[in-house]
Amino acid sequence: MHFTSEQHLDDGVLERQFTLGEIPGILWTPASAPAPLILLGHPPLGLRKMYPRLAGRARRAAADGFAAATIELPGSGDRPRWAAAEHARADLRRAMEADEPVGDEIIDALVLPLVERSVPEWQAALDALLSLPEIGGPVGYSGGVISIGIRLAVVEPRISAAVLFAGSLVPAAMFEEARRVTIPLHVLLQWDDEGNDRQAALDLFDAFGSKEKTLHANMGGHTGVPQFAGDAAARFFARHLR
């Protein structure tokens, strides 16, 4: 891990950009150290575009005494383009613009290769982050592509709890993996999300094998998550990462 820049934010949080091989990332640490770590997932839109939301989530985590980190997903941002992913996204756009159902073939082509590539990168980032003296204690995963969160919860024993954002475009194979998830889960669902199949989200929640799992459903669209839902997620991490 190589740190490329750092800045002190006005609330005392240290923000450092880093590279891990070809993978860019950002680490936010609170004044108190060592701190438990929350990995911040995000959609494959690029860190530059997602930065305001990620920084806001990181500052909230720091206020609660947590460090937070994120990495650029394969094929996104300044990383090399990924032809198969570009084709899958184009197929998805065509189906949505034609108001046609998004078939399993498109979903699998869009999501499964992203999971296969990104999860080992998250694990490599976790190796590097946990070697830092300012990072200590349990690790949580928050948000992002729910299929990535599912795979990480299954294969990464260092992740103790996860907050997942219920979304569509979940391959059928991920439902089987969800049954192998055993860590505590807090799942956020926007009831009126225009891009989300509500019943599929409920079916996925039902499939999770965790003994402790909470579904926090709120009225409103995809970007209308109320502040109190974030407060509930923060309390969840406070219970499980201390």
N, C-alpha and C positions, 0 to 999 in steps of 0.2 A: 504494500500500500504506500502510495506516494502522495503527500499533501501538496496541493498546487496553489492554494490561497486560503486566507482566513480573514474573518472580520468579527468584531464584537458587536452584537446587536444591542439595541438600546435597553433591553430587559436583562442584560447580563449573560445572554446565551452566546457561546462561541460557535460560530458556523465555519466549517472548513470543507472546502471542496477537495476531492481526492481522485486518483485514478488507481485502478487495480488491473494491471495489464492494460487492455484496451477499454475497460469499463469505467466510465465516469460515475462519481457518486458524491453525496454530501453527508456530512456528519454534523449534528448539532449536539452540544453538551452543555449541561447546566453548570452553575458555579460549584455546586456540591458534587464531589467525586470520591470514590467511584460510584457510578449510577447504573441501575438496570437499563436495558436497551430495548427500544421498540423499533422494529423494522417497518418502514412506511412503504406499503405497496401503492401502486398508482396505475392508471390505464396507460397503454402504449402510445402516448401522445408526445413524449419528449419531456425531459426535465425542465427545459426552459419554459415551456408552456405551462407545466404543472407547478412551477416553483412557488407562486404565491400561495396556493393551497397547501403544498407540502410544508412550506416555511411556517404557515399558520398552525398546522397540526403539530409541527416540531416544537414551536414555542409553547403551545399548550402542554405538550408532554414535559418540556423542561420546567414549566411552572409547577408541575406535579412531581418533579424530582427525577425525571427519566431522560436519558440520552435518546436520540432518534437518528436514524440513518436511512438513506435510500440509495438505489443505484439505477442507472439507465437500463431499460429493457433492450433485448436484442432487436436490431432493426429500427430503433427509435432514436430521436434526437440527432446527434452528430455521429452515431455509430453507422457502420456500413449498411447500405440498403440490403434488404433480404427479399429476393425476387418472389419466393413462394408466399411470403407474408403479404407482399404487395398485391399479388394476384388474388389471394383470399380476401383481402379487404375490398378489392374492386368487385369481386363476386358478391360480397355482402352489400355493398352500396347499390349494385344493380338490383338485387332482390328487394331491398328496402324502397328504392325509388319506384319500382314497379308495383309496390304494395303486395309482394308475393311472400309466402312463408319462407323463412330461412331454414333450409334443409339441414339434416345431420351432416351431409358431406361438406357443406360450407363451414359449419360450426367446427367440425373436427379439423379441417384444414387450417382454420384461423387460430384455434386455441391450443390444440395438442402439441404442435411443434414449438409454440411459445413456451408452454410449460416445460417441455423437455430441455429447451435451451436455457431458460432463465433460472430454474430451480438450482442447478449446480452452481450458477453464478452467485445467487443469493447465499448459498452455503460457503462459497469461497470468500465472499465479503464478510460473512459472519466469522469465519476463521480469523481474518485479519482484524476485525473490529474487537473481538474478544481478547486479542493479544495486547490491546492498548491499556495502560494503567488506569485511564479514566473511565473504563467500561468494566462493570462487574455485576454479578448477580444474574437473575433469570432474564430470559429474552421473550418478548412478545412480537406478534406480527399483526399489522393493522391495515385493512383496506386493500385496494388494488383489485387485480383480476382474481375473482374468487377461486378459479381453478388452480392458480398458482398457490394461493393460500391453503387449499385442500392438500395439494401435493407436499408442500412444506410441512404441514401438520402431520402428515403420514411418515415422511422419511427423515425429518430433522428432530432428533430427540432433545436438542438444546432449546427448542421453542416450547414454552410452558403454557401459553394461552394465546388466543387469537380473537381479534375483532374483525369480522368479515362483512362486506357490503354485498347483500344479495343482488345478483345480476343475472341477466339472461345469457344465452350463448354458452351454456355449460354442456360439454360433450357427455353422452350417455356413460362413457367409461368413468367419468369423474364421480358419478353417483355411486359406483362400486367402491371407488377409493374413499368416498365420504363415510362409508360404513366402517372404515378402518381408523377413522379419526377418533382419538380418545381424550385429547386435551380439552380443557374448558373453553367454550365458545360463547361469544356474544355476537349475534347476527343482526345487522340493521337492514330493514326492509322498508322502502318507500312504497306505500300501498298503491299510489296512482302513477307510478313510474311508467311513462309511455313506452319506454324501450325494454320493459321487463315483463316477462311472462310470470305473473303473480303465482299461478298454480305450480309452475316449475320451481319457483323459489321456495314455496312451501314444501313441495315434495323433497327438495334437496335438504332442507332443514330437518325434515323427518328422517332422512337417510343417515344423518350424522350419528356416529356411534358413541359420541361423548355422553357420559352420565350427567355432566353439567353443561347444559346448553340453553341459552336464552334467546328468544326472538323478540326484537324490539321493533315493532311496526308502527309507522307514522303515516298520517295522511299527507299527500303532496307528491310532487314529481321528483325526478332524479336528483336535482340540485337543491331540493327544499328541505334537507335534513335540519330539523330544529336544534337549537343550541342545547336543549336539555337532553337530546339523544347523545350528543357528544359528552355531556357531563356523565351520563350513565356508562358510556364506554370507558371514560377515565376512571370511574369508581371500580369498574370491572378489573382494569389493569392494576389499580392500587391494591385490590384484594389478592391478586395472583402473582404479582411480580415483586412483592416486598419480602 
